[in-house]
Amino acid sequence: MLSSLKNIFKVPDLRNKVLFTLLIIGLYQLGANLIVPFISIKQVQALEASAKQAGILGFLNLFSGGGLLRMALFGLGIMPYITSSIIIQLLSTVIPKLEEWRDQGAVGQKKLTQTTRYLTIGLALLQSAGLVYVFHNGGGGLLGTKNVDLIPNFSLWKGGFICLTLTAGTAFVMWLGELITQRGIGNGMSIIIFANVTAGIPAGGTAVLTQGGSLKFGVIVAVTLVLLVVVVFMEQGQRRIPVTFAKRVVGRRMYGGSSTYIPLKVNQSGVIPIIFANSLLYIPVLLANIIPWTGFRTFVNNHITPTSLLYVVSYGILIFAFTFFYVYVAFDPHQQADIIRKQGGYIPGIRPGPPTERYLARILNRITVPGGLYLAVVAVLPSLLMALWNIQGYPFYGTTLLIAVGVSLETMRQIDSQLMMRNYEGFLK
């Protein structure tokens, strides 16, 4: 491994890409710790000391590297862009114009990317306005704490300036992610998320050790090592569907006749089902602060928290269900069968058209079941242990593990391809 790491710095182009990526990550961490104007630093310190990660904003705070509770310049992080991307991807299956752009190739993808950017800015404005309201009014129970006003001497123009600052920070983060994709190594947005979630691991581990003691901490570490092996094994698992293209003569030249395959990953959906499940489970918490019903509020406060057994079980079921939903959005068997037919290809032993569509749907079902179970188990098992032991310090540990390992493997694959192009040995054997 050390020799492979040394090989990275032997290749000037690859070395520059890695150093550029590290520079962007450092710049992002700086922005995630710069507090926006008109925010009370003393109140920020009080909030960070008392707020529980099980609050409504705990999941968003995870993806911002802790910048959300600090009301930092990059406090919104990359979540508005992720939400915008998911919305555009879902709408591409129901809105004809977006579906037309999706099928246009590079030109259409450019239009979809620009639409995603505009929607990201709109979502950032809405989220920043909501955060200004929440942090000025003590959180209203959404933060796991109350009576913490981060914006003293509040006025309308101060609130508007904070909203614009947070939105500009989101736009800048989006630009940084695209810079990493173009000039660095790996997918820029994934690298930023990786940097955010791993930044909270030391503090989260310390919280678990403090609340649970050495024995429970050791058990969680052992479970983590087992899950680490499972995640690495499952993330690299795929079903390769062979596709053969028929020969055709154009003029004096012969085209086609080649064979390739469609790689269907076991975890085709990534961590998107986890984001969906968290968003859905936060709806009752939001409603509890609006509906004046004492019984409903009491039920939500006692059971809809990441350390509640009811929450953990519901979380796992929703992840499994959303895995099927998102996989069929991202990989439409009808669309794939149509693309294969138009390109003059076929799956050996399967007729083009509807039989190919049914075959792809059957294969997709067979690999999505273990993929959904895998996501649910990895996301839920650490939280289940912490719920049984009443440890509230790090409820999103499974999500952190999935993201960290998944992004690391994908980045290492890209580095390996760069090394092997230059006849160097890579990391992955």
C-alpha positions as CSV (number, residue, x, y, z in Angstrom):
1,M,0.0,0.0,0.0
2,L,2.8,2.4,0.8
3,S,4.4,1.7,-2.5
4,S,1.1,2.5,-4.3
5,L,0.8,5.7,-2.3
6,K,4.4,6.6,-3.3
7,N,3.5,5.9,-7.0
8,I,0.8,8.7,-6.8
9,F,3.5,11.3,-6.3
10,K,5.6,9.9,-9.0
11,V,3.0,10.9,-11.7
12,P,3.0,14.7,-11.9
13,D,-0.6,14.9,-13.4
14,L,-2.0,12.6,-10.7
15,R,-0.1,14.3,-7.9
16,N,-1.4,17.7,-8.9
17,K,-5.0,16.3,-9.0
18,V,-4.7,14.9,-5.5
19,L,-3.1,18.0,-4.1
20,F,-5.7,20.2,-5.7
21,T,-8.5,18.0,-4.2
22,L,-6.9,18.3,-0.7
23,L,-6.6,22.1,-1.2
24,I,-10.3,22.4,-2.0
25,I,-11.2,20.3,1.0
26,G,-9.1,22.5,3.2
27,L,-10.8,25.6,1.8
28,Y,-14.2,24.0,2.4
29,Q,-13.3,23.3,6.1
30,L,-12.3,26.9,6.5
31,G,-15.7,28.1,5.2
32,A,-17.5,25.5,7.4
33,N,-15.9,27.2,10.5
34,L,-16.4,30.9,9.6
35,I,-19.5,32.2,11.4
36,V,-21.8,34.5,9.3
37,P,-22.2,38.1,10.4
38,F,-24.7,39.1,13.2
39,I,-24.4,35.7,14.9
40,S,-23.6,35.6,18.6
41,I,-20.5,33.5,19.1
42,K,-21.3,32.9,22.8
43,Q,-24.8,31.6,21.9
44,V,-23.2,29.3,19.2
45,Q,-20.9,27.8,21.8
46,A,-23.8,27.3,24.2
47,L,-25.8,25.6,21.4
48,E,-23.0,23.3,20.4
49,A,-22.5,22.3,24.1
50,S,-26.2,21.6,24.7
51,A,-27.7,20.6,21.4
52,K,-28.3,16.9,20.8
53,Q,-27.4,15.3,17.5
54,A,-30.8,13.6,17.7
55,G,-32.5,16.9,16.9
56,I,-34.3,17.6,13.7
57,L,-31.2,19.2,12.2
58,G,-28.9,16.5,13.3
59,F,-28.9,14.8,9.9
60,L,-28.3,18.0,8.0
61,N,-25.6,19.0,10.4
62,L,-23.9,15.6,9.6
63,F,-23.7,16.5,5.9
64,S,-22.4,20.1,6.7
65,G,-19.5,18.9,8.8
66,G,-21.0,20.5,11.9
67,G,-21.2,23.9,10.2
68,L,-25.0,24.1,10.4
69,L,-25.1,24.4,14.2
70,R,-22.4,27.0,14.0
71,M,-24.3,29.0,11.4
72,A,-21.1,29.0,9.3
73,L,-20.6,30.4,5.8
74,F,-21.0,26.9,4.4
75,G,-23.6,25.9,7.0
76,L,-26.1,24.6,4.5
77,G,-23.3,22.4,3.0
78,I,-24.1,20.4,-0.1
79,M,-27.6,19.2,1.0
80,P,-29.5,21.8,-1.2
81,Y,-27.6,20.4,-4.2
82,I,-28.3,16.8,-3.3
83,T,-32.0,17.6,-2.8
84,S,-32.1,19.4,-6.1
85,S,-30.5,16.6,-7.9
86,I,-32.9,14.0,-6.5
87,I,-35.9,16.2,-7.4
88,I,-34.7,16.7,-11.0
89,Q,-34.0,13.0,-11.4
90,L,-37.5,12.1,-10.1
91,L,-39.2,14.7,-12.3
92,S,-37.3,13.5,-15.3
93,T,-39.6,10.4,-15.3
94,V,-42.8,12.4,-15.3
95,I,-42.2,15.8,-17.1
96,P,-41.8,15.3,-20.8
97,K,-39.4,18.2,-21.3
98,L,-37.0,16.9,-18.7
99,E,-37.3,13.4,-20.1
100,E,-36.5,14.8,-23.5
101,W,-33.3,16.5,-22.2
102,R,-32.3,13.3,-20.4
103,D,-32.4,11.4,-23.7
104,Q,-30.5,14.0,-25.7
105,G,-27.0,12.9,-24.4
106,A,-24.4,15.5,-23.5
107,V,-26.4,18.5,-24.7
108,G,-29.5,17.5,-22.6
109,Q,-27.3,16.7,-19.6
110,K,-25.9,20.2,-19.7
111,K,-29.4,21.6,-19.6
112,L,-30.4,19.4,-16.7
113,T,-27.2,20.4,-14.8
114,Q,-28.1,24.1,-15.3
115,T,-31.7,23.5,-14.1
116,T,-30.3,21.6,-11.0
117,R,-28.1,24.7,-10.2
118,Y,-31.0,27.1,-10.4
119,L,-33.2,24.8,-8.2
120,T,-30.3,24.5,-5.7
121,I,-30.2,28.3,-5.3
122,G,-34.0,28.4,-4.8
123,L,-33.8,25.6,-2.2
124,A,-30.9,27.3,-0.4
125,L,-32.9,30.5,-0.1
126,L,-35.8,28.6,1.4
127,Q,-33.7,26.6,3.8
128,S,-31.7,29.7,4.9
129,A,-34.9,31.6,5.6
130,G,-36.1,28.7,7.7
131,L,-32.8,28.4,9.6
132,V,-32.9,32.1,10.4
133,Y,-36.4,31.7,11.9
134,V,-35.4,28.5,13.8
135,F,-32.2,29.9,15.3
136,H,-33.7,33.2,16.2
137,N,-36.7,31.6,18.0
138,G,-34.6,29.2,20.1
139,G,-35.2,26.2,17.8
140,G,-38.7,25.4,18.8
141,G,-37.6,21.9,19.8
142,L,-36.1,21.2,16.4
143,L,-32.5,21.5,17.7
144,G,-32.9,19.3,20.8
145,T,-32.6,22.4,22.9
146,K,-34.5,25.6,23.6
147,N,-34.0,29.3,24.5
148,V,-30.9,29.8,22.4
149,D,-31.2,32.9,20.3
150,L,-28.2,33.0,17.9
151,I,-29.3,36.4,16.3
152,P,-29.6,39.0,19.0
153,N,-31.1,42.4,18.1
154,F,-32.8,40.7,15.2
155,S,-34.1,42.9,12.3
156,L,-35.5,42.1,8.9
157,W,-32.4,43.4,7.0
158,K,-30.1,41.3,9.2
159,G,-32.1,38.2,8.6
160,G,-32.1,38.9,4.8
161,F,-28.3,39.5,4.8
162,I,-27.8,36.1,6.6
163,C,-30.0,34.4,4.1
164,L,-28.1,35.8,1.2
165,T,-24.8,34.9,2.8
166,L,-25.8,31.3,3.4
167,T,-27.1,31.0,-0.1
168,A,-23.9,32.5,-1.6
169,G,-22.0,29.9,0.5
170,T,-24.1,27.1,-1.0
171,A,-23.4,28.4,-4.5
172,F,-19.7,28.6,-3.7
173,V,-19.7,25.0,-2.3
174,M,-21.4,23.8,-5.5
175,W,-18.7,25.5,-7.6
176,L,-16.0,23.9,-5.4
177,G,-17.5,20.4,-6.0
178,E,-17.6,21.0,-9.8
179,L,-13.9,22.1,-9.6
180,I,-12.9,18.9,-7.9
181,T,-14.8,16.9,-10.6
182,Q,-13.1,18.8,-13.4
183,R,-9.5,19.3,-12.1
184,G,-9.2,17.0,-9.0
185,I,-9.7,13.3,-8.3
186,G,-13.1,11.7,-7.8
187,N,-16.6,13.1,-7.8
188,G,-16.5,16.5,-6.3
189,M,-19.9,16.4,-4.4
190,S,-19.1,13.0,-3.0
191,I,-15.7,14.1,-1.9
192,I,-17.2,17.1,0.0
193,I,-19.8,14.8,1.7
194,F,-17.0,12.4,2.6
195,A,-15.0,15.2,4.2
196,N,-18.0,16.4,6.2
197,V,-19.1,13.1,7.6
198,T,-15.6,11.9,8.5
199,A,-14.9,15.2,10.2
200,G,-17.4,14.2,12.9
201,I,-16.2,10.7,13.6
202,P,-13.6,11.6,16.3
203,A,-16.1,13.7,18.3
204,G,-18.8,11.1,17.8
205,G,-16.6,8.3,18.9
206,T,-15.6,10.3,22.0
207,A,-19.3,10.9,22.8
208,V,-20.1,7.1,22.5
209,L,-17.1,6.3,24.8
210,T,-18.2,8.9,27.4
211,Q,-21.8,7.8,27.5
212,G,-21.4,4.0,27.1
213,G,-18.1,3.2,28.7
214,S,-15.2,1.1,27.5
215,L,-17.1,-2.2,27.1
216,K,-20.0,-0.9,25.0
217,F,-17.5,1.2,23.0
218,G,-15.4,-1.9,22.3
219,V,-18.5,-3.8,21.1
220,I,-19.5,-1.0,18.7
221,V,-15.9,-0.9,17.4
222,A,-16.0,-4.7,16.8
223,V,-19.4,-4.4,15.0
224,T,-17.9,-1.5,12.9
225,L,-15.0,-3.7,11.7
226,V,-17.4,-6.5,10.7
227,L,-19.7,-3.9,8.9
228,L,-16.6,-2.5,7.2
229,V,-15.8,-5.8,5.6
230,V,-19.5,-6.2,4.6
231,V,-19.7,-2.7,3.1
232,V,-16.5,-3.3,1.0
233,F,-17.7,-6.6,-0.2
234,M,-21.2,-5.4,-1.1
235,E,-20.1,-2.1,-2.7
236,Q,-17.9,-4.0,-5.2
237,G,-20.6,-6.6,-6.0
238,Q,-22.3,-6.4,-9.4
239,R,-24.2,-8.5,-11.9
240,R,-22.8,-8.2,-15.4
241,I,-25.5,-8.6,-18.1
242,P,-23.8,-9.4,-21.5
243,V,-24.9,-7.4,-24.5
244,T,-23.9,-8.2,-28.1
245,F,-24.2,-5.8,-31.0
246,A,-25.0,-7.2,-34.5
247,K,-22.6,-6.6,-37.4
248,R,-23.7,-4.1,-40.1
249,V,-22.0,-2.9,-43.3
250,V,-22.0,0.8,-44.1
251,G,-20.3,1.5,-47.5
252,R,-17.1,-0.6,-47.4
253,R,-16.8,-0.7,-43.7
254,M,-18.2,-3.1,-41.2
255,Y,-19.5,-1.8,-37.8
256,G,-20.6,-3.6,-34.7
257,G,-20.1,-7.2,-33.9
258,S,-18.7,-6.3,-30.5
259,S,-19.7,-7.6,-27.0
260,T,-20.0,-5.6,-23.8
261,Y,-21.9,-5.8,-20.6
262,I,-24.3,-3.7,-18.4
263,P,-22.9,-3.6,-14.8
264,L,-25.8,-3.7,-12.3
265,K,-24.4,-3.0,-8.8
266,V,-25.9,-4.7,-5.8
267,N,-26.1,-1.3,-4.1
268,Q,-27.5,0.5,-7.2
269,S,-29.0,3.4,-5.2
270,G,-26.1,4.5,-3.0
271,V,-27.1,6.4,0.1
272,I,-30.2,8.1,-1.5
273,P,-32.7,5.8,0.3
274,I,-31.1,6.8,3.6
275,I,-31.7,10.5,2.8
276,F,-35.3,9.7,1.8
277,A,-36.0,7.8,5.0
278,N,-34.5,10.5,7.2
279,S,-36.5,13.2,5.5
280,L,-39.8,11.3,5.8
281,L,-39.2,10.5,9.5
282,Y,-38.6,14.2,10.2
283,I,-42.1,15.1,9.0
284,P,-43.8,14.1,12.3
285,V,-41.3,16.2,14.2
286,L,-42.0,19.2,12.1
287,L,-45.8,18.7,12.5
288,A,-45.4,18.3,16.2
289,N,-44.3,22.0,16.4
290,I,-47.3,23.1,14.3
291,I,-50.2,20.9,15.5
292,P,-51.5,22.0,18.9
293,W,-52.1,18.4,20.1
294,T,-50.4,17.5,23.4
295,G,-50.8,13.7,22.9
296,F,-49.2,13.8,19.4
297,R,-46.3,16.0,20.7
298,T,-45.7,13.6,23.6
299,F,-45.6,10.6,21.2
300,V,-43.2,12.3,18.8
301,N,-40.9,13.4,21.6
302,N,-40.8,10.0,23.2
303,H,-40.7,7.7,20.1
304,I,-39.6,9.6,17.0
305,T,-36.0,10.1,17.9
306,P,-32.9,8.3,16.5
307,T,-32.4,6.4,19.8
308,S,-36.0,5.1,19.9
309,L,-36.6,1.4,18.9
310,L,-39.7,2.4,17.0
311,Y,-37.7,5.0,15.0
312,V,-34.9,2.5,14.3
313,V,-37.3,-0.2,13.0
314,S,-39.3,2.3,10.9
315,Y,-36.0,3.6,9.6
316,G,-34.9,0.2,8.4
317,I,-38.2,-0.6,6.7
318,L,-38.3,2.8,4.9
319,I,-34.7,2.4,3.7
320,F,-35.6,-1.0,2.2
321,A,-38.8,0.3,0.5
322,F,-37.0,3.5,-0.9
323,T,-34.2,1.3,-2.3
324,F,-36.7,-0.3,-4.7
325,F,-38.3,3.0,-5.5
326,Y,-35.1,4.8,-6.4
327,V,-33.5,1.9,-8.2
328,Y,-36.4,1.8,-10.7
329,V,-36.1,5.5,-11.1
330,A,-32.4,5.5,-11.8
331,F,-32.4,2.3,-13.9
332,D,-35.6,2.0,-15.9
333,P,-35.8,-1.4,-17.6
334,H,-38.1,-0.2,-20.3
335,Q,-35.7,2.7,-21.2
336,Q,-32.6,0.4,-21.1
337,A,-34.3,-2.2,-23.3
338,D,-35.2,0.5,-25.8
339,I,-31.7,1.9,-25.9
340,I,-30.2,-1.6,-26.5
341,R,-32.7,-2.2,-29.4
342,K,-32.0,1.2,-31.0
343,Q,-28.3,0.5,-30.9
344,G,-28.7,-2.8,-32.7
345,G,-27.8,-4.8,-29.6
346,Y,-29.4,-7.8,-27.8
347,I,-28.8,-9.9,-24.7
348,P,-27.8,-13.4,-25.8
349,G,-30.8,-15.8,-25.5
350,I,-33.3,-12.9,-25.0
351,R,-35.4,-11.4,-27.8
352,P,-35.2,-7.5,-28.1
353,G,-38.1,-5.4,-26.9
354,P,-40.5,-6.5,-24.2
355,P,-38.7,-9.8,-23.4
356,T,-35.5,-7.8,-22.7
357,E,-37.4,-5.4,-20.5
358,R,-38.9,-8.3,-18.5
359,Y,-35.5,-9.9,-18.2
360,L,-33.9,-6.7,-16.9
361,A,-36.7,-6.1,-14.5
362,R,-36.4,-9.7,-13.1
363,I,-32.6,-9.3,-12.6
364,L,-33.1,-5.9,-11.0
365,N,-35.5,-7.4,-8.5
366,R,-33.2,-10.2,-7.6
367,I,-30.2,-8.0,-6.8
368,T,-32.2,-5.1,-5.2
369,V,-33.6,-7.3,-2.4
370,P,-30.1,-8.1,-1.0
371,G,-29.0,-4.5,-1.8
372,G,-31.9,-3.0,0.2
373,L,-31.4,-5.4,3.1
374,Y,-27.7,-4.6,3.2
375,L,-28.4,-0.8,3.3
376,A,-31.0,-1.2,6.0
377,V,-28.8,-3.5,8.2
378,V,-25.7,-1.3,7.9
379,A,-27.6,1.9,8.6
380,V,-29.7,0.5,11.5
381,L,-27.4,-2.0,13.4
382,P,-25.2,0.6,15.1
383,S,-28.2,2.8,15.9
384,L,-30.0,-0.3,17.3
385,L,-27.2,-1.0,19.7
386,M,-27.1,2.6,20.8
387,A,-30.9,2.7,21.2
388,L,-30.7,-0.5,23.4
389,W,-28.0,1.1,25.5
390,N,-29.5,4.6,25.5
391,I,-26.4,6.2,23.9
392,Q,-27.5,9.4,22.2
393,G,-24.1,10.8,21.1
394,Y,-23.8,9.5,17.5
395,P,-27.1,8.3,16.1
396,F,-26.0,8.5,12.4
397,Y,-23.0,6.3,12.7
398,G,-24.2,3.7,10.1
399,T,-24.8,6.4,7.5
400,T,-21.4,7.8,8.1
401,L,-19.8,4.4,7.6
402,L,-21.6,3.8,4.3
403,I,-20.7,7.1,2.9
404,A,-17.1,7.0,4.0
405,V,-16.4,3.5,2.6
406,G,-18.4,4.0,-0.6
407,V,-16.7,7.3,-1.5
408,S,-13.3,5.9,-0.6
409,L,-13.7,2.9,-2.8
410,E,-14.9,4.9,-5.8
411,T,-12.0,7.4,-5.4
412,M,-9.5,4.6,-5.1
413,R,-10.8,3.0,-8.3
414,Q,-10.2,6.3,-10.2
415,I,-6.7,6.6,-8.7
416,D,-6.1,2.9,-9.7
417,S,-7.2,3.6,-13.3
418,Q,-4.8,6.5,-13.5
419,L,-1.9,4.5,-12.1
420,M,-2.5,1.5,-14.3
421,M,-2.6,3.7,-17.4
422,R,1.0,4.5,-16.6
423,N,2.0,0.9,-15.8
424,Y,2.0,1.4,-12.0
425,E,0.5,-0.9,-9.4
426,G,-2.8,0.3,-7.9
427,F,-4.4,0.0,-4.5
428,L,-7.2,-2.5,-5.3
429,K,-6.0,-6.0,-6.2
